[in-house]
Amino acid sequence: MKKFLKLIPLLLLIPTVLAGCGSSIPSENSEEIMQDSKADDAITVGFSQLGAESDWRSANTDSMLKAFGEGSGYNLIYKNGQQKQANQITAIRMFIQQEVDYIVLAPSTEDGWETVLSEAREADIPVILVDRRVNTADKNLYSCWVGSDFELEGKKMAAWIKAYTEGVGIAPEDIHIVNIQGNIGSTAQIGRTRGLANAARDNGWDLMAEVSGDFTENRGREVMAALLKRFDNINVVYCENDNMAIGAIDAIESAGRKVGSDIGNGEIMVVSFDGVNETALEYASQGKISCIAECNPLHGPRVRGLIEMLQRGEIPEKFNYVDEKLFSSVPGVDAIVVDGKTYKVERK
């Protein structure tokens, strides 16, 4: 196996984020964790995470650290990109210099990876993408990808909005939606935005604004407050993750408006994605978030399984999708149909 400089274990103060699990992740300011299995034949994995912008990202990091942690038979180098692509490119080059066996990359955005991934290929280091994708002319610059079908998530949410509003007799032209988007250019943002935009066009909905909230609660709050001042007829808020939905709900309530699914009587309906944040799940049970499209963050075991396949000389599927559910606190819609396939709506 390729070897790298001797790793020095770091003791970090790490917060608990998953209720009842005792799960822990590095803080947002933690740049690096190095875990050494001390086994001579251990496989070395360099993991470049884009950052810690949301509860989903924290749970994703936690899953990776557990899958490749102590006793796993792996050496792990973890680097937090702090939401900066330049930091991630630097981390990948460091992994190449240390001659790791595999590089795992959760890219900040889709573009701008050709050069550094070419360097990894020249060093004969396989790259596995997790969660988000990269836009490269040569798809052989990475071995495979594992994550969610973000456009399908958006289509499922749009299908739920259509089924619900039709069921309560709201005309398409009376649906006034704003979209609080994630980081512009990220795979999740692109897919979820496209899913809504296409549905709005096809159904005749009034999609009034698309504004990035950077996947964070604070920006979600700021964006929603500005949108409420700009428009007085918003009745559906499509938030591209839970954290932004929490911020948006705070802004709506602070403005004296009521959150809920009774949009025919002045309430503002909020829908969201991920289903990881505790507060968002509680809001769903209270009816403050009407529907959540699940986005599973626990990719650590999946990435480890892909590495094990590559170690055996097998060729994994290029794109490995995760099955995910749709949750709603609102009665009336038990299933939705997307592209000819029926999806059950789980009760929250």
N, C-alpha and C positions, 0 to 999 in steps of 0.2 A: 504494500500500500504506500501511497505517497505520504510523506511525513512533513510536518511543519514544525515551526519553532515551539519549544516546550511551553505548554499553556499554564498560566497561573490562575488558580481558582479565585474568583471574586465573590465576596460576600456582599450581597445587595439588600437593601431594605425594599421589599416588594409588597404592594398592596393586594389584598384579596378582592377579586372582582366577581367571582361566580358564587352565588349563594349556595350554601350547603355542600360545596364541593371541596373547600379548602384550597381552591386553585389560586395560584399566584403568578404574577407577571412582572417584568421589569417596569420601573416607573418611566414616564414619558421622557425624562431627561437621561435615562440610562442609555449609553451608547453601545456598550458591548458586554456580552457575557461569554466566557470561555469555559466549557465543561470538558474535562479530560477523563476518559474511561480508564486510562493507564494500561490498556491492553495493547500489546505490540501489534496486533493485527486489526485494531479498531479502524473503522471507516471514518474519514474526516469529512464533515459537512460544513460548508460555509453558508449561513442563512442571512440574506439581506432583506430585512423587513422595512416597509416604507415608513413606518412611524407608529404612533399610538393615538390616532385622532379620534377614536371611538371605542365603545365597549366591544364592538365586533372585532376590531383590530386587536384589542388586548386579549380577548378570548382566543383569537387565532394564534397569537404569539405564545400564549400559555400552552396551547395544544402542541405546538412545534417543540417547545422546550421540554415538555414531558416525553414526547415521542423519541427525542434524541438525547435525553438526559442521562444522569448517572445510572449505571447498570444496564444501559441499552446496547452496549457494544459499539457505540459511536463516540467520536469526538465532535463536539459542536462549537462552532464560532458563530455567535449571533451579533449582528450589527443593526442598530436602529438608525434608519435614514433620516429621522426628524422631518419627514415630509419633503425632503429635498432630493431630487434625482441625482444631483451632483454628488451627494454623500453616498448614495447607493452605488454609483459608478466607481467611486473611490474604494468602497468596500469590496466590490467584485475584483478590482485589480489587486487589492491586498490578498484576497483569497487565492488568486492566481499565483502571486508571489510565494505564498505559503504552501503551494502545491496541494490544495485540498483535493479530495476524491470527487466530490459533487458540490455544485453550487445550487442553492435554492433561492429563487428571487420572487418577491412579491412587489412588482413594479409600481411606482408612483403614478405613472401615466403610460400610455401605449407607445408613444414615439420616442426616438432618441437613443435606442439601444444597439443599433447595428454594430458600431465600432467595438464596444466593450464585449459584446457577445461573440464577435469574431475573434477577439483576443482569447476568450475562454476556449473556443473551439480549437484555435491554434495550439493551445496548451493541453488539448485532449481532455478537457474537464466537462462532463455532461452538465447541462443546466436544466433544472426543473422549475417551471413557473407555477406559482400558487396564487389563487384568487384572481388576480388581474392578468391580462395578456399584454403582449408586445406586438407592435406593428412593424414587422420586418419583411423585406422582399424574399429573403431566404428563410423559410420555415425550419430549416435544418440547424439553425443557430441555437435552437433549444430542443431537448429530447422530447418533452411532453409538458402538458399543462393539466392542473386539477383545480376545479372550482365550480362556481354556479353559472347557470344560464341566465344572465342578468336581463336579457331582453324578454325571455320567457317569464321571468318574475314580473316585469312590467306589463306584459300582455295579460297575465293572470290577474293582476291588480285592476287593470282597466276593464277586464271582463266582469270582475266583481262589481265595480262601480256601475257598469252598464246594467247588470242584472238587478242590483239593488235599486237604482233610481227608476228603472222601468217598473219594478215591483211596487213602488210607492207612488207611481204616477207623476214623476218629475219629467217634464219634456226635455229633450236634449238641449234645446236652445236656452233653457233655464239653468243649465249646469255651468257654473263659472269657476274655473279651476286655476290655481296657481301651483307651479311646480318648484319646490325648493330642492335644487339639485345638489349632487355631491361634487367632489373635485372635478373640474372640467377636464376632459381628456382621459379620465380613468375608465376602465372597462365597465365598472358598475354604473357610473354616471351615463355613459354612452347607451348602454342597453336599457336601463330603466327610463331614461328620457325618451328614447325611441319608441319604447312600448306605449308610453302615454301619448306622445305626439301623433303617432299613427292612429291610435284609437280616437283621439279628439277630432282628427280630420275625418275619419270614416263615420263617426257618429254625430258629427255636427255640434260638438261641445265647444264652449267658449274657453279656450286655453289662453288666459290673459297674460301670463308672464312665466318665464323660466329664469330663475336667479340662483346662482350657486350659494350654498350655505356651508361649503367645505367639509361636509360630514360632521360638523361640530355643533354642540348644543348652543353655544354663545352666538355663533353666526346664524343658526336657525332662528334664534330669538330676534336678532337684529334685522334679518331679512323679512321675517313675518311682520314685525312692527312697521317696517317701511312699506310693505305691500298693503297693510290695512289702511295706511294713510293715503296710498295711491288709488286704491279701489274700495268702493263701499258695498260691493255686491258679491264678494267672495263667498262661496258656500262649500267648496271642496279644496282641501290643501293636501297635495301629493308630496310627501316628504321622502326623499330617497334613502334615508336611514332613520333609526329610532332616535338617535341623539338630536337630530334636527327637529324631529317631531315633538320632542319634549320642550325644546326651546320655543317652537312655534305655538304650542299650547299655552305656554306661559305668557307669550306676547298677546295671544287672543284674549285670554282671561284678564290680563292687565288692561286691555283696551275696553273691558266691560262687555265683551261678547261671550256667548256660551258655546262650548264645544260639545258636539254630539251628532247623531245621525239624522235628526229631524230637520233636514235642511229646508223643507217646505215651510217651516215655522221659525226661520231665522237662525237656526244653529249652523255652525261651521263644522263640517265633517273632515276629520284628519285621518289619513291612511299612511302607512309606513312600511319600511322594510327592515329586515334582520331578525327581530324576535329574540334578542340577546339581553338587552338592557332590562334590569329589574323594574325600574320605574315605568318603562314603556309597557311591560307586561301587566303591571298593575293598572295602568291607564286603560289598557285593552279590556281588562276585567270590569272596569268602571264604565266603559263605553266612551271614554274620552278619545281613544284611538279605535276607529270603527273596524279596521282590517289591517292585518300585518302579513306581509309575504315573507316567509322564512328564508333566511340566508345562513346556511350552516357554516360556522367558522372552524370546525374541528378537523382541520386538514392534516395535522401532524401524522396520525397513523396512515393516512392515504399516501402522503409523500414518502413515508418510510416504506410502504408496500411497493411503490414505484421504484425506489432505489434497490430494493431486494430483487425485483424483476430484472433490472439492469445488471445487477451483480451476477445473476444466473445466466446472463447472456440473452435474455428474452427482450422483445421489443414491445413496450406497452402501447396502448392506444394513444394517439397524439393528443386528443382532447378527452378528458375524463370528467364527466358531469356528476354533480351530486343531486340526488332526489330531495325535493323540498316541499313543504306544505304551505297551505294558506289558512290563516286563522282569522275568525271574525267574532266580535261580541254582539253583532246585530243579527237578529233572527230574520228569516225570509229567504236566504240564499244558501242552499245546501250543497250546490255544486255549480261549477262554471265549465264552459267548453272553450278550449283554445286550440286552434289549428286541428279541429276534429277530435281532440282528445279531451275526456272528461276528468276534471280534478275535483275531489271532494273538498268542501270547506269545513274545516275543523272548528268546533266551538271553543271559545276562550273564556 
